[in-house]
């Protein structure tokens, strides 16, 4: 039997990251799913981090689909899902041509931009937007691409969905269905690229009970915790991880060392 990742520092970082992702996906729309890969990329290559997280996210989706099976927007999904699949196809086509260093720069930049957008949007109260197929398709395509590269598809999707001011439960349910489709669609290309190697799958298996606990906790917290406070803390960690990835990807660490 192939052993899992044995580095103790990986689990020191991975366990709280998986719990945060579970809480976010279970009760707050999954926006902090983008935290996992940047944080895990501090101790391993980003593509391996994504390969470990994908089975965990698929497992979490089972809980989410059951919990929100009656609360999601089917009209939005008719154009969001196809656009997201197009984004996944773009990510698949580019994956073999992007270096590990470039991926760290991409993931780090995405992390910082998404954290900045979150904080900026809180300070600017905007009136509710209307359904816009063109705008929704654009953000869903970007979501598919960033989701493939670093499992960071939540923020682009939220850039379209949040301005609609949907009912909170419908919003969470819609994101759960969107990413359940996305995560299943990523399995074949991830396997083709070697990201679902036995060591990654065994590591995912070890983390599954923690993922389940985080998901159940998030569903319980849905109506009990201020989501703004939760997201402020999580996006702070996301921004910090993004800065570290940019530092590593730029090669400054090697130059200074």
N, C-alpha and C positions, 0 to 999 in steps of 0.2 A: 504494500500500500504506500502511495506517495505521501511523504510527510508534508504538513502545512508549513507556512512561514514560521520560523522559530525565533526570530529577533524579538526580544522582550519589548523593545522600544516601539515596535510596530503595534503591539497590542495596547501599550500605554496610550498611544494616539488613536488607534482604531476603535477601541471600545467606546469612548465618549463620542467619537464622530458618528458611529453607527446609531448610538442612542439618540443623538440630536436629529439625525436624518429620520429615524423612526417617529419621533415626536412630531417633526415637521410634516411628514407625509400623512401621519394619522390624524392630525388635528388642525394644521395650518396651511394646507395647500402645497406642501412639498418644496417651497422655495429654497429651503436650506439643504436640499439634496445636493446642491452645488458645493457645499462645504466639504463633503467627504473626500473627493479626489484631490483637491488642492492640499488638504491637510495630510492625507496619506502620501501624497507626492513628496512630502518632506523627508520620508524615510524609504521611498522606493520609486521606480520609474512611473510616470503618470499612467501609461497604458496598462501596466500591471495593476495599479490601484483601481483603474476602471474595470478591469477584468475580475477583480475580487468583489467589487461592489455590485456588479450587474446581477449575479444570482441572488444576492441579498435583497436588492430592490425588487426583483421579480417575486420573491417570497413575501415581501412587505405588501406588494400589490394585491395579493390574495386577501389579506385582511382588509385593505382599503376598498376593494371592489365589493366585498360583502357588506361592509359598514355603510357605504354610500351608494349602494346599488339602485336606490330609488331617487337619488338626488344628484343629477348631473344634466347638463344642457345638451340635448341631442342636436339642436339646430346648429350650435357652434361647432360641434364635433364633425359635422358633415364636411366642412372645409378645413378645419384645423388638422384633422388626422392625415388627409392626403398630403397637405403641405409639409407636415412633420416628416412623413416618409420620404419626401423629396430631399429634405435636409439630411436625413440619415444616409441617403444614397450619395450625396455630395461628400459627407464625412468619410464614407467607405472608400470613395474614389481617391481622396486625398491622403488617407492614413498611411499608405505605403511610401509616400514621398516626403513625409514630415519627420524630422529628427527628434530625438528625445529632448534635446535642448530647446528646439523650436516649440515643442509641445508645452514645456515648462513656461516659456514666455507667453504662449497663447493662453494657457490656463491661468497664469498669474494675472495677465491683463484682464481677462474675463472676470476674475474674482474681484479685482479692484473696481472695474467699471460698474459691475452689478451692485457692489456695496455703495458706491457713490450715487448711483441712480436711486437706490432705496432711500438713502438719507435725504437726497434732494427732493424726491416726490413727497416725502412727509411734510416738507416745509411749504409745499405749494398745493393748496386745496383747489382741485379742478372739478368742474361740474361733471356729472355722469356722461360717459360717451355712449354712442350707439353702435350696434353691430356693424362692422366694416369688413367685408369679406377680403378685400385687397390687403388692408392693413393686418388683419388677423392671419392671413396666409403668409405674409412676409415674416411676421414674428414667429409663426409656427415653423417655418422653414429654418429660420435662424436657430430656433429651439432644437430642432432635429439635429442640426449640425453640431451645436455646442454640446448637446446631449451625447452624441456619438464620440466626440473628442474627449470630453471630460465629465460626462454625466451631469453637466451644468445646464440642463434645458429649462429649469424652472423659471429663472429670472426673465428670459425673453418671452416666455408664454405669459408671465404675469404682467409684463409691460403692455400686453394687449388686454388681458382679462380684468386686471384690477381697475382700470378706468371705467369699466362697465358697471361697477358697483353692484355686482350680483349678490344675492343672498349668500351669507358666509358658507353655509352648508353646501349649497349648490356649487359655489366656487371651488370648495375643496373636492367635492365629488367629481367635478369636471376635470380638474387637474389629475385626480387619481386615475380616471379612465384614460385620459390622454397619455399619461406616462406608462400605464399598463400596456397599452398598444405599442408605445415606443420601445419599452424594455424587451418585450417579446420579439419585436422586429430586429433588435440589435443582436440577438443570440447567434444567428448564422454568420454575419460578418465578423463578430468578435471571435467565434470559433475558427473561422477561416484565417484570421490574423494571429492566432495563437494566444489570444488573451484569456481563453478559458482552459489554460493548461492545468494538468492535475494538481499542481501545487496551489494554484489560485483557487480551484474548486474546493480543495480540502480546507483551505483557510476560510473560504466563504461558509462552509459547513459549520466550522467552529463558532463563527460569529452569528449564525442564524438564531439561536435562542435569545441573544442580546437584541437582535433586530426585532424579534417578535415582542419582546418586552417594551422596547421603545415605541413600537407601533401602537400597542394596546394603551400605553401611557398617553400617547398623543391623542388617541380617540377620546380617552377620559378627560383630557385637559381641554378639549375643543371649546367647551363653554365655561371653563373655570379660570383660564389664564389670559391675561392681556397679551394679545399677539404682538402688539407693537414693542413691548418690553422684550419679549422672547426674540423677535427678529433683530432688534437693535444689538443684543448681546451676540447673537449668532453671526450677524454681518460684520461685527467687529472682528471676530475670529477669522471670518472669510477674508477680510481686507488684510489682516496680518499675514495670513498664509499666502495671499497674493503677492505681497511685498517680498516675502522670502523666496517665492518661486521666481519672481523677476530677478532678484539678486543672484540666485543660482543659475538661471538661464542665461543671464548676461555675461557670465564668466567673471564677474567682479571678485567673487570669493577666491577663485583660483589665482587671479592677479595679485590680490592682497596677500594671499598665503605665500 
